[in-house]
Amino acid sequence: MYRGRLERDLGLWVEKGLIARPVADGLLKELDSRESSFSVGQFLVILAAVLISAAILMLVASNWEAIPRLVRVGTLVGLIWVFHGAAALLLARGRNGLAAASLIMGTMTFGGAMSLIGQMYHLSGDASDMMMAWFAAAAFSAAAFRSGALAAITGFLAWGYFISLGSDFDFDWNLLPALVVPAMALGVMGLVYYTKAGKVRHPAYLLMLAWLVWYYVSHDSVPTAILLAIVGAVGFLLSGLPQSPLYPAAKRAGAAPAFYTCLLCMIGLGLLHIEYDESMGRLVVGVLTMIAAVTSIAVCGRDNGVVRYLGYIAFAGEILYLSSMTVGSIIGTSGLFLVSGLVVGFTAWAVIQLEKRLAGRAAEVKA
Amino acid sequence: MTRFSRILLAALAVCVLQTGILGYIIGSRAAILRSGTEILLKTAPVDPRDLLRGDYVVLNYEASIVPGSAIVGPQPKEAEKAVLWVRLAKGADEFWTVREASFERLEPTDGNVVLKTLPFQFYPPYSDSGLQVQYGIERFYVPEGEGKALEQARNEQALTIAARVSSGGKAQIRSLLMDGKPVYDEPLY
């Protein structure tokens, strides 16, 4: 991804005589030497660890009688010690990739051991409790070893807990689980920050969004949707406007803060579309959405690719929606296609104008 | 502390914590099996009938329905996550049946046990037909491929469960009987 683009651009700059070949080679070498850079070998080690973990979980699920169950429990507990011990030794020798794989297998084995015990004693109906214990153990381990790989696992386990709420309680809004889900999301964000594993923060952000939508579904809908839109908009402006006190911190975190707050705002506005589907309300919500889309492009469109696409999609979607609902019902279906065509053409023109302005601003900055 | 001993300490802490959690679950379950009060429960057919989830049989009991007439004491006024305390006593035919139930804690007395249900979403008020509840003993894990026969027996109502109940109201399956004969006896560990 980034490396491929960078290599191509560097080649272009060398060709144009902007930089010398040794400089380009040096830049690429520096990128590859970073610990966070992608390595195929490393990636395969993690994949192997996930496969072996899955094998352990499946062996448990098969309830294989050839091995007495006490031996099965004993083996799994033994494996937990072996995997964590091996991780410690590997970390001490600087073999960080293998250590991460070993830690993943240790945490997965713990989950397998818990489901084995659930099977031994025929426990039923408490999948969410089990997921919570698994998450807690994984989070503790991630913090103790300062492991980014385990921080990623906690992100998925937090999602596992959220999904198990569906099977245990049909997603009924209850105080304890409703507090645990955002606490887990914040915990994962904390671990991601502490372990410097920025790449794996997205499950936590998405869980936060899912939690907010869950809140909307189980509560008074209109005020909640308005609240989501406002919180999203305020968060977006705080992370996207250079004047904001949070701007430097958000900028360091990359494209994510502005994107997810923008997405939250759009989700809130999208939900309002369901609430207000009569002519006036629809018009107001529609205009607000278009304003939000244009604002998001204007504020972050130049530096933040994902926000730009989100803004474009929201803007174009809104215009298509409005033209099919309000205008369509007035002048009939035949006229709808003509109007939609004109509207989409206008959209294209407006977007091109915006892009030109962005390019112009970039040129000014360079000059 | 050197970096190596710090890492070793982390590994030790993680292993002790995880082993401790596993040991706690095993210990609490074995304690119920060892010293709980034994009860015999009749199973009821499950709808849909074919609900073998690969590795366990879904169980449903006659005691899983608590009739409205058996519920005593106040009920929650708003919809909320609630638990029922259900008093069971032995009937004429050796099987234990629901005698009374309450949203507030009941204490077992001589000759009966009190089971605490799993939390469920309660929408007041309850009707005479009663409430469907779960006790956390609704699964029986079997080795792969052995579930079909049990499932059929369950649907013919030939399956009974012997369970043990702790003083705190937790139930633990001890034995599974087909036509009155034990098929699976559960060891403590």
Interface residues (C-beta under 8 A of the other chain):
Chain A: A61 S62 N63 W64 E65 R69 L70 V73 V77 I80 W81 H84 G85 A87 A88 L91 A92 G106 F110 A113 M114 I117 Q119 M120 Y121 H122 L123 S124 G125 D126 A133 A137 F140 S141 A144 F145 F169 D170 D172 N174
Chain B: R3 F4 I7 L8 A10 A11 A13 V14 C15 L17 Q18 T19 I21 L22 I25 I26 R29 G54 D55 Y56 E80 K81 L118 P119 Q121 Q134 G136 I137 E138 R139 F140 Y141 V142 P143 E144 Q172 I173 E186 Y189
